[in-house]
Amino acid sequence: MFLDLHQMTVPQKQNWLQYAVAPRPIALASTVNSLGQVNLSPFSFFNLFSSEPPVVIFSPSRRVRDNTTKHTLQNVEEISQVVINICDFDIVQQVSLSSHDYASEVNEFEKAGFTMEKASMVVPPMVKEAKIKLECEVLEIKALGKKGGAGNLVICEVLCMHVDDSILNAEGNMIDPQKIQHVARLGGDWYCWVDQQNLFKINKTPVQPGIGIDALPAYIRQNPSLSGNDLGKLAAVSAIPAIDNNFSYNMIDESQLINHAKSLLEQQKVQEAWQVLLRSEINK
């Protein structure tokens, strides 16, 4: 299917893009206006963009239905500070409730059943129930257009973080992804939930660049039983391993060797998988 976005309505563009560009983390932004009125609203157009300076960006888009702007945008234009509370599974239903279109004088903390907690360095309050809170100074607001659906990039420098001890690793020096059950936005009414069962690791710190799939032996690269992910794992090594004569396996034919190698790759046992594949070529 080919889609020309210039030929689409704004709701159609939004629908296709939000289903395609996903999952998206959710920033629960707490702000305050010059009258001291507090606002709380979630945004899934949000991510981390820099470590030094530490910068996150979220985007309150202009409403498609009537081209009005959201209270969050109006607030950060008046008071250039925001607390970004990170959404997790324990609070996702309350976060969704805070997205309802309440009047400016209505406090979404109360509507969503959240507790306001005084921040350390900024004026807007934090969400006590959130396990991660980022206190931020707004550096810049960049409008991407003036029509309904246009985003407004709120570029924020993170001044400090608050992290609940319950989501730290055993050493207490980092967030444990198995403990913070992140929630992300998909398209329409769909969300996803990151729990222990769908976490996996990819080695991102090789000492030397990987050899690449193009450098894999043809009998491996062209084997229809090995997926792109399988080949990617094998090609991340800095050199094709030598055959280890001490490596033992109990296989009968090449078909079993390949299946065994795939099983090892699923277990992240890349070096063992290489030994099986190298032996499969010898045994031909």
N, C-alpha and C positions, 0 to 999 in steps of 0.2 A: 504494500500500500504506500502510495506517495501522498503526502499532505502538504499543500501550499498554505502556510499560515496566513498569507495575505488575503486569502479567499475565505477565511473563517470569521465567525463572530467572536467577540471577546470571551464569552462563556465557553465556546468550543475550544479556543486556544488554551484557556486555563485548564479545561478538563483533560485534554490530551497531554499537556506538559506536566501536570501534576501526577498523572499516572506514570509518565515516562521518567521523570526526574525524581526518583525516590529510592530508598527512604530518606526522609528529611528530619533532622532533629528538631525538637520543639523548644523554643524560648518562651517562657512564661514571663513577660516583661511587666514589671511594676514601675509606675511613673507617678509623678505628681505635678499639678499645674500651679500657676502663680497664686491661686486662691487656696492652695493646700488640699485640693481634692485629689484623692488617690484613685488611680486606675490600674487594673490588672487585666492583661490580655495575652493570649498565646499567638505565636507566629512560627510557622514552619519554613518560611523563607529566611533561614538562619544558619550560620556556620562560623567556624574559626578561620581567620584569614592571615594571621601573623602572630609570631611568638615574641618578637622584639621590634617594635612595641607589641605587647599582647593585645590583639585586636579581634573583636567579633563583630559581625554585621548581621542585622536583621532588617526586614523590609515590611513596614505597614503599607500595603497597597491601597490606592484609592478604590472606593467601592464601585463595583461594576454597575450596580443598579441605578445609582444617582450621582456618581462621580464625587461624592463627599469624602473627606478624610477622617481617619479614625482618631479617637481621643488620645491614643498613645502618641501618635505623630504630633498632634497639637501640644501635648504636654512636654515632649522633649524639645520642641521649638521654644517653649517658655522656660523650662528648667532643664538644662542640658545634662541630666543624670538619669540613670536607669539601673535597676537591678534585674539581671537575667537569672531567673530561677529555672533550673533544668527539670524537665518533665520526666518522670519515671512511671512505672506501671502502678505504683501504689496511689498515685494522685491523678491518673489520666482522666478519670471521669469528672473530677472537680475542675481540672484544667479545661476540659471541653465546655463545662458549664460557664466558665469565666469568659468564653468567647461570645456569648450571647450579647446582642446589641442593646445594652442598658444605657440610660441617660447619663450625662457627664457627672451629675451629682450623686449617682448610685455607686457605692463602693463594692466592686466585684469580689473583694476579699470576703465580705459578708455573704454575698449571694452564693459564692462557691464553697463557703464553709472553711476558708483558710484563716490562719492566724497571722496578724501583722507583727513583724519582729523588727526592732530598730536596727538599721544598718550601721556599720562602723565608720564609713567614710563618705556616704552620700545621703541625700535627703529622702528619696523614696524608700518605703519599708520593704523588707524581705518577706518571703513566704516561709514561715517557720517549718512547715511540713516538707518543704523541698530539701533534698539531701545535698544538693549542690547549688550554691548561690554565687553569682558574679556581680560584684559592685563595679559599676562602670561610669566613666565620664564620656559624654557624647562629643566626639571630635568634629564630626561633620554630618550633615544631612544632605544627601544628593538625590534630587528628584529625577526620575527616569522618564517622566512625561507628565502631561496634564490631563489625559483622558482617563476614563474609568478603567481600572485594572492596572494603571501605571504604578510601579513600585517606587518607594522612597527609601534609599539605603541609609540606615542609621548606623554610622560607623562609630564604634565604641571602643575605648581603651579600658581594659580590665585593670582596676586598681587593686583589688584583693578578692580572694575567694574564701568561701566557707564550705567545708566538706564534713559531712557527718561521719563520725568515727566508725559507724556500723558498716560503711562501704569501703573501708581501707583494707589493704592486704595484711597478711600475717605480720609483716615487719612494720606496719603502720606508716609506710613512707610513700604510698601511692594508692590510687583508686583501683580496686579489684573489679574488673569488668564482670565477674561472675556474681558480684554482690549488688551492683547498681543495675537494676533491670530497666535499661533505657527503653523508651518508647519513641517511635518515629512515625511520621505522617506519610501516607501513600496517597493515592488518588481517591476522590469521592469521600465516602465515609470510612475508608479503610485505613487501618493503622498496623504497625508491626511491633512485636514485643521481643526484645533481646533477652533471652534467658540462657542458662548454662547449656541447654541442649542444642542451641543453634550457634554457639560460639566456636570459632576455629582460628588457628594461627597460621600465618605465612611468615617465613623467615625474611625479614626486611633489612638485615644488617650483614650482608656478605662482605668478607674481607676484600674480595676481588669480584669484578663483574662476572655474571654467569656466562656460560659458553653460548647460550641462545639456542632456540629450537633448530635454527638452520644448521648448527654444528653437530646435531645429534646424528648418530649413524643411521643410514637410510632404513635399515630393518626395524629400527625403533621409531623413527620419525614417520614412516609410512604404514605402521601397523594399525589397522582399522580398529583394533580393540582398545587402543590407548587414546584417551580423550585429550583435548587441548589442555585441560588442567593437569592431566598426568604428564604430558610433555613439558609443561611449564615448570613443574617440580623437578623433573629430571634435568632440564636445561639451566636451572639456577646454580648448578655446581660450577666451580671455577675451572675444573678440568675433568675429563672423563676418567673415572677411577680405574686403577689397575685391578686385574683379577686377583682376588684374595683366595689363595688356595686353602686357607683355613676355614673359609665360609662353607657351611654345609646346608644342604637342602634335600628334601625327599620328594622329587617330582618324577613323573613318568614321561610326559611328552611336552612339546613346545606349548601346546594349548594351555596346559596346567601351569607352565612356567609363567606365561603372560598373565594369567589370572592371579597367580600368586604375587607377581610383581605389582599388579593393580591393588591388591589387598594391602601390600606393604606401603604403597604410596598413600592409600587412604589413612593409614596409621602414622603418616609423616615419617616413615622409615625409608628415607630416600636412598641412603647408601646401601642398605640391604636390597632394595628394589634394583639398584644398578647391578649388584652382583648376580641377581637372578637373571636379569636381561643379558648381561655379558655371557653367562653360562648358556643361555638359550641359543645364542649365535654359535657358540662352540659345538653344541650338541646337534646342530643341523646336519 
